[in-house]
Amino acid sequence: MPSELTAETLKQHSVKERKALILEQASLIDATHITDDKLLKAYRLGKIISSVSEDYFKYQIEQNNNQESVLGLKQQSQVIQ
């Protein structure tokens, strides 16, 4: 596994595998200054997700633009109905 998680890496895996990769990378973040467990988990996940989110969202938008995405106005209306 690469030392740094990227959107390219994530998009090659299933949702379950993506979750495992994100959790694994998050556990490697040094945050010894945070003592609250819930805050520590949120901080670590936030750091990982923010590092790949822009590229990952661009990829997802590209995919939606290349297909008949539910995000299209016509498709939204049909799905809502």
N, C-alpha and C positions, 0 to 999 in steps of 0.2 A: 504494500500500500504506500502511496506517496506520502511524504512528510507533511505536505500542505494539501488540504482539501480544496478542490476546485469545482466549479460548476460542470466542467467537462467530465470530471470523475463521477459526480453525482448522477448526471443524466444517463450514464451507462448502466445504472443499477435499478433494481426494483425499489418500490417505496420502503419495503421492510429493510432492504440492504442499505438504503440511504440513511435511514434512521440509525442503524447500527454504526455506520461510518461517522455520522455526526456525533453520536454519543461517545464513540471511541476518541475522536479528536478533541471533543470538549473535555474529556477527563484528563487530557494532557496539559491543559491551560493552568498555569500557576496563578492561583488566586488565594494565597495563604493569608492575605490581608482581610478576607471576608470570612467571618466566623459563623454566620447564619447559613444553615444547609440549603434552605430554599433559595435564598438570595445567591448563594454560590452556584447552584445549578442554573439559575436563570442567567447569571452573569456569563458563565461558561458557554451556555447554548447561544446566548445573544452574540457573543464574540464570533463564534463559528458561523452562525447563520448570516450575520452581517458581512462577513468576509466573502461569502459566495452569492449573496442574494441578488446583487445587481446583474451579474452575468447570467445567473440562473433565470431571473425574470425576463431578461432579454431573449434568452433561448425559448422560454415558454411563449412569449408574445409572438416570436417568429413562427413557432409551431402553430399557434392559433391563427395567424395570418395566412399560413399556407394551407390550412384545412378549413372546413366549415365549422368554425368554433362556436360553442355556445355563447361566446362573448359578442358575436355579431348581433346586430339589432334584430334582424329577421329571425335568427335562431333563438334569441332570448324570448321573443314574443311567442314562438311556437312551444318552447319549453315551459313557459309560464302557463300557457293554456293547457 
